């Protein structure tokens, strides 16, 4: 570890991390290029029964351990399909964690449901099973458990609460592809699941989504919804007969081919991320003022984000934790560390969820007053938004980085904290902030 004589780059020292040290993401190989070329050579570029699409569905269902997978155009559409599959209707309520991406809540809105936000566990950032019961009403039609940063939520505890009220649980598995929870694979733990394969995810297709379920009727709901309410079976003439409203949520054949090519390497990516996280854990665990991610011993994590939480009390800092966070982030960035924040405020703070009814933005809505939002209603989510920062980035995640880079990250963090008093005297441009 560096001594206190090693100046941070922000104070005139040399950066720890070399400019070319990061490996890009997604990792694109000759096999990936050949997979795309097969599609172009075959000439089948679209269709609900296109060969790459159907093969991806079968292979991903096998990975998760369920009977059904439906490939969609985005993670949001797969979540929408999951809520429809479990029977959510207009006017129902869906419980969603307050710390997540807006798509988790938007999926409920797309189905005409009202979103009820629940606070999260301050250690894992996942839905707080102990706070869940108070959020359930006679209108609750589903609970959405989001596996934040790739660590599965407390599914057994959440499912137990849900069972007492006869409410299905839907997984938002966008960040935990192939990750195990008590021996089972995420995406097959609830009644249905939606998952993104956006470019940032540990299973990347560029864009796209994967709906999974073990329920035959739920799969039929999703498959019809992805088309135009139709049943379009392989080898049969298209009937043009819509059983219900469909959304044209189909996934694309080239995306399916790329995701299929990435899929055999998924466990390698997950293992690399876990090994890199272990290096960061060991190097930061005993450093006052910063806490590595907490992961339960009975489950894995993909470390889609390696989210550290700043602890101002441990270093005697009595100012705004956001000022501390911004100072540390700027200093680490100058050291060459990829550092970022994911959510600057809980989702219920955002205007989209403070307007009634929830609707697409239009200039005429801008003057309408927003409903009140109080951070005290979601204390854990609010503190997480204020005090966390992530090591690694969307296009340089832990999945493909070398161990030496992680050791450099540890060195950079120690160097910054060794000179924190001096760094706090320097002005910084503030990061996006939690709205009071």
C-alpha positions in Angstrom: 0.0 0.0 0.0 1.2 3.6 -0.6 2.6 5.7 2.1 1.3 9.2 3.0 4.1 10.6 0.9 2.5 9.4 -2.3 0.5 12.3 -3.5 -2.8 11.8 -5.3 -2.9 13.0 -8.9 -5.3 15.7 -7.9 -2.5 17.1 -5.7 0.2 16.8 -8.2 1.2 13.2 -8.0 1.2 10.6 -10.7 -2.0 8.6 -11.5 -1.9 5.0 -10.3 -3.9 3.5 -13.2 -2.5 3.6 -16.7 -4.7 5.1 -19.4 -4.9 1.8 -21.3 -5.3 -0.5 -18.4 -9.1 -1.2 -18.8 -10.4 -4.0 -20.9 -13.5 -2.9 -22.9 -17.0 -4.4 -22.6 -18.6 -6.3 -24.1 -15.9 -8.7 -25.0 -16.2 -9.3 -28.7 -14.4 -12.3 -30.2 -14.1 -13.9 -33.7 -16.8 -16.4 -32.6 -19.2 -13.4 -32.0 -18.5 -12.1 -35.5 -19.0 -15.5 -37.0 -22.4 -15.8 -35.2 -23.5 -12.5 -36.8 -22.2 -13.5 -40.2 -24.3 -16.8 -40.0 -27.4 -14.7 -39.7 -26.5 -12.5 -42.6 -25.6 -15.5 -44.7 -28.8 -17.3 -43.8 -30.8 -14.3 -44.7 -33.4 -14.7 -42.0 -33.2 -11.4 -40.2 -36.5 -11.3 -38.3 -39.6 -13.3 -37.3 -41.1 -14.8 -34.2 -39.7 -18.2 -35.0 -36.3 -17.2 -36.5 -33.7 -19.8 -35.7 -31.3 -17.8 -33.5 -34.2 -16.3 -31.5 -35.7 -19.7 -30.8 -32.4 -21.2 -29.9 -31.6 -18.4 -27.5 -34.9 -19.0 -25.8 -34.3 -22.7 -25.4 -30.7 -22.2 -24.2 -31.5 -19.5 -21.7 -34.5 -21.4 -20.3 -32.1 -24.4 -19.7 -29.6 -22.2 -17.9 -32.3 -20.7 -15.6 -34.0 -24.1 -15.0 -37.4 -23.2 -16.3 -39.6 -24.5 -19.1 -40.2 -21.3 -20.9 -38.3 -18.2 -22.2 -39.6 -15.5 -24.5 -37.1 -13.2 -26.1 -38.2 -9.5 -26.2 -36.9 -6.3 -27.5 -35.8 -4.8 -24.2 -35.6 -5.6 -20.5 -38.5 -3.2 -19.8 -40.8 -5.1 -22.2 -39.8 -8.4 -20.6 -40.8 -7.0 -17.2 -44.1 -5.8 -18.6 -44.7 -9.2 -20.0 -43.9 -10.8 -16.6 -46.4 -8.6 -14.8 -49.1 -9.4 -17.4 -48.3 -13.1 -17.1 -49.0 -13.2 -13.4 -52.3 -11.4 -13.9 -51.7 -7.8 -13.1 -54.4 -5.5 -14.5 -55.2 -1.8 -14.7 -56.0 -0.4 -11.3 -54.0 -3.0 -9.4 -50.9 -2.2 -7.3 -47.4 -3.5 -7.8 -44.8 -3.2 -5.0 -41.4 -2.1 -6.3 -38.2 -1.3 -4.4 -37.4 2.4 -4.0 -33.8 1.8 -5.1 -33.8 0.4 -8.6 -33.9 1.7 -12.2 -37.0 3.4 -13.4 -37.8 0.6 -15.8 -38.9 -1.6 -12.8 -41.7 0.9 -12.0 -42.4 1.7 -15.6 -43.2 -1.9 -16.4 -46.1 -1.7 -13.8 -47.3 1.6 -15.3 -47.3 0.1 -18.8 -49.7 -2.5 -17.4 -52.0 0.2 -16.0 -51.1 -0.5 -12.4 -50.1 1.8 -9.6 -46.7 1.6 -8.1 -46.2 1.2 -4.4 -42.6 1.8 -3.4 -41.0 -0.1 -0.6 -37.7 0.7 1.1 -34.7 -1.5 0.8 -32.2 -3.4 2.9 -29.4 -0.9 3.8 -26.7 -3.6 3.4 -27.7 -5.3 0.1 -29.9 -2.5 -1.4 -32.5 -5.1 -2.3 -36.2 -5.1 -1.4 -36.5 -5.1 2.4 -38.6 -8.2 3.3 -39.2 -6.8 6.8 -40.8 -3.7 5.3 -42.8 -5.5 2.6 -45.8 -6.5 4.6 -46.8 -2.9 5.3 -46.9 -2.2 1.6 -49.4 -4.8 0.7 -53.1 -3.9 0.3 -56.2 -5.5 -1.0 -55.2 -4.1 -4.4 -51.7 -5.6 -4.5 -51.4 -7.9 -7.5 -47.7 -8.5 -7.6 -44.4 -7.9 -5.8 -41.3 -7.1 -7.9 -38.0 -8.2 -6.4 -35.0 -6.6 -8.1 -31.6 -8.3 -7.9 -29.7 -5.1 -7.5 -26.1 -5.0 -8.7 -26.4 -8.7 -9.4 -27.0 -10.0 -5.8 -30.4 -11.9 -5.6 -32.9 -10.4 -3.2 -34.0 -12.3 -0.1 -36.3 -14.4 -2.2 -37.4 -17.0 0.3 -38.4 -14.4 2.9 -40.1 -12.3 0.2 -42.0 -15.4 -1.2 -43.1 -16.2 2.4 -44.6 -12.8 2.8 -46.2 -13.0 -0.6 -47.7 -16.4 0.0 -49.4 -15.2 3.2 -51.3 -12.7 1.0 -51.7 -14.8 -2.1 -49.6 -12.4 -4.2 -47.1 -13.5 -6.9 -43.5 -12.4 -7.0 -41.9 -11.2 -10.2 -38.1 -11.0 -10.6 -36.2 -8.1 -12.2 -33.2 -10.2 -13.1 -31.5 -7.6 -15.4 -28.2 -7.7 -13.4 -27.9 -11.3 -12.2 -27.8 -13.6 -15.3 -26.6 -17.1 -14.2 -26.2 -16.1 -10.6 -27.2 -18.6 -7.9 -29.3 -18.1 -4.8 -29.3 -21.0 -2.3 -28.5 -23.4 -5.2 -31.1 -22.0 -7.6 -30.5 -19.7 -10.6 -31.9 -16.2 -10.6 -34.7 -15.8 -13.1 -36.4 -19.0 -11.9 -37.1 -18.1 -8.3 -40.4 -16.3 -8.7 -43.6 -16.8 -10.7 -42.1 -15.0 -13.7 -39.0 -12.9 -14.5 -37.9 -10.2 -16.8 -34.3 -9.5 -17.6 -32.4 -7.0 -19.8 -29.5 -8.0 -22.0 -28.5 -4.4 -22.6 -24.9 -3.7 -23.6 -23.9 -3.2 -19.9 -25.2 -6.5 -18.6 -23.2 -9.6 -17.8 -25.1 -11.3 -20.6 -25.0 -8.8 -23.4 -26.8 -8.7 -26.6 -26.5 -5.0 -27.1 -30.2 -4.6 -26.4 -33.0 -7.0 -25.7 -34.9 -8.8 -22.9 -35.6 -12.3 -21.7 -38.9 -13.3 -20.0 -38.8 -16.6 -18.1 -41.4 -18.7 -16.3 -42.3 -22.3 -15.4 -46.0 -21.5 -15.9 -47.5 -22.6 -19.3 -50.3 -20.0 -19.2 -47.9 -17.3 -18.2 -45.6 -18.2 -21.1 -48.6 -18.0 -23.5 -49.6 -14.6 -22.2 -46.0 -13.3 -22.8 -45.7 -14.8 -26.2 -49.0 -13.4 -27.5 -48.2 -10.1 -25.9 -44.8 -9.9 -27.6 -46.5 -10.3 -31.0 -49.9 -8.8 -31.7 -51.9 -11.1 -29.5 -51.4 -13.9 -32.0 -50.2 -17.4 -32.0 -47.6 -17.7 -34.8 -46.3 -21.3 -34.7 -43.3 -22.7 -36.7 -44.3 -24.1 -40.1 -47.9 -22.8 -39.9 -49.6 -20.1 -42.0 -49.9 -16.9 -39.9 -53.6 -16.7 -38.8 -53.8 -13.0 -38.3 -56.1 -13.7 -35.3 -55.4 -11.5 -32.2 -56.6 -13.0 -28.9 -55.8 -9.8 -27.1 -53.7 -6.6 -27.3 -50.1 -7.1 -28.4 -47.2 -4.7 -28.3 -44.8 -5.9 -31.0 -42.1 -6.5 -28.3 -40.2 -9.0 -30.5 -36.5 -9.4 -30.2 -34.1 -9.1 -33.1 -32.4 -12.0 -34.8 -28.9 -10.4 -34.9 -29.2 -9.5 -31.2 -30.2 -13.1 -30.5 -27.2 -14.4 -32.3 -24.8 -12.2 -30.5 -26.3 -13.1 -27.1 -26.2 -16.8 -27.9 -22.5 -16.4 -28.7 -21.9 -14.7 -25.4 -23.9 -17.2 -23.4 -21.3 -20.0 -23.2 -18.9 -17.4 -21.6 -21.3 -16.1 -19.1 -20.0 -18.2 -16.2 -16.5 -17.2 -17.1 -17.5 -13.6 -16.9 -19.3 -14.1 -13.6 -16.3 -15.9 -12.1 -14.0 -13.2 -13.2 -16.2 -10.5 -11.6 -16.3 -12.4 -8.3 -12.5 -12.9 -8.3 -12.0 -9.2 -8.9 -14.5 -8.3 -6.3 -12.6 -10.5 -3.8 -9.4 -8.5 -4.5 -11.2 -5.2 -3.9 -12.9 -6.6 -0.8 -9.6 -7.7 0.8 -7.9 -4.4 0.0 -10.7 -2.1 1.2 -12.2 -4.1 4.1 -10.0 -2.5 6.8 -9.8 1.0 5.4 -11.9 3.4 7.6 -14.4 5.4 5.8 -15.4 3.0 3.0 -17.4 -0.2 3.1 -17.2 -2.8 0.3 -20.4 -4.4 -0.9 -22.1 -6.8 1.5 -23.0 -10.2 -0.1 -24.8 -13.0 1.8 -22.8 -16.2 2.1 -25.7 -18.3 0.7 -25.7 -16.6 -2.7 -23.5 -15.2 -5.5 -23.3 -11.8 -7.0 -22.4 -10.7 -10.5 -21.1 -7.4 -9.3 -22.8 -5.6 -12.2 -21.8 -2.7 -10.0 -19.2 -2.9 -7.3 -21.0 -0.5 -5.0 -19.0 0.9 -2.1 -20.6 2.9 0.6 -18.9 5.8 2.3 -18.9 5.9 6.1 -18.3 9.5 7.2 -18.6 8.7 11.0 -15.7 6.3 10.7 -13.3 9.1 9.7 -14.8 11.9 11.8 -16.4 13.7 8.9 -19.4 15.7 9.9 -20.3 17.4 6.6 -22.7 16.4 3.9 -21.8 12.9 2.8 -22.5 13.9 -0.8 -19.6 16.4 -0.6 -17.4 13.6 0.7 -18.5 11.3 -2.0 -17.9 13.9 -4.8 -14.4 14.7 -3.4 -13.4 11.0 -3.4 -14.9 10.3 -6.8 -13.1 13.3 -8.4 -9.8 12.2 -6.8 -10.2 8.6 -7.9 -11.1 9.6 -11.4 -7.9 11.6 -11.6 -6.1 8.4 -10.5 -7.5 6.7 -13.6 -10.1 4.7 -11.7 -13.5 4.2 -13.4 -15.9 5.5 -10.8 -19.5 6.5 -11.0 -22.8 6.6 -9.2 -25.8 4.6 -10.4 -28.9 6.2 -9.0 -28.6 9.7 -7.5 -32.1 9.6 -6.0 -34.7 6.9 -5.1 -37.1 6.2 -8.0 -40.2 7.7 -6.1 -38.4 11.1 -6.2 -38.5 11.3 -10.0 -41.2 13.4 -11.7 -42.5 10.5 -13.7 -43.8 8.9 -10.5 -45.0 12.2 -8.8 -47.4 13.1 -11.5 -51.0 11.8 -11.6 -51.8 10.0 -13.7 -48.4 8.6 -14.7 -48.1 9.5 -18.4 -45.7 10.3 -21.2 -44.1 13.7 -20.7 -45.5 16.6 -22.7 -44.8 20.3 -22.5 -48.3 21.0 -21.2 -47.6 18.8 -18.2 -44.5 20.8 -17.1 -46.5 23.4 -15.2 -48.5 20.9 -13.2 -47.4 20.5 -9.6 -45.7 17.4 -8.5 -46.9 15.4 -5.5 -44.7 15.7 -2.4 -41.9 13.4 -1.9 -40.1 12.9 1.4 -36.7 11.2 1.7 -37.6 10.2 5.3 -40.2 7.8 3.8 -37.3 5.8 2.3 -34.4 6.3 4.6 -32.3 3.4 3.5 -32.7 4.1 -0.2 -32.0 7.8 0.3 -28.8 7.1 2.2 -27.7 4.7 -0.4 -28.2 7.3 -3.2 -26.2 9.9 -1.2 -23.3 7.8 0.0 -22.5 5.1 -2.6 -20.1 5.1 -5.5 -19.2 2.3 -7.9 -15.8 1.1 -8.9 -15.8 0.0 -12.5 -18.0 1.3 -15.3 -20.6 0.3 -17.8 -18.0 -0.2 -20.5 -15.2 -1.4 -18.2 -17.0 -3.7 -15.6 -15.4 -6.3 -13.4 -16.3 -9.2 -15.8 -13.2 -8.8 -18.0 -10.7 -6.8 -16.0 -7.3 -8.1 -15.0 -6.4 -8.8 -11.3 -3.5 -6.3 -11.6 -6.0 -3.5 -12.4 -8.0 -4.3 -9.2 -4.9 -4.1 -7.2 -4.2 -0.7 -8.7 -7.8 0.4 -7.7 -7.0 -0.6 -4.1 -3.8 1.4 -4.2 -5.6 4.4 -5.6 -8.3 4.3 -3.0 -5.8 4.1 -0.2 -3.8 7.0 -1.6 -6.9 9.2 -1.8 -8.0 8.4 1.8 -4.5 9.0 3.1 -4.8 12.6 1.8 -8.5 13.2 2.3 -8.2 16.3 4.5 -6.2 18.1 1.8 -8.5 16.9 -1.0 -11.6 18.1 0.8 -10.2 21.6 0.7 -10.3 21.6 -3.1 -13.4 22.6 -5.1 -15.3 19.9 -7.0 -18.2 19.9 -9.5 -21.0 18.1 -7.7 -22.3 14.8 -9.0 -26.1 14.4 -9.5 -27.8 14.5 -6.1 -30.6 13.0 -4.2 -33.5 15.5 -4.3 -34.8 16.5 -0.9 
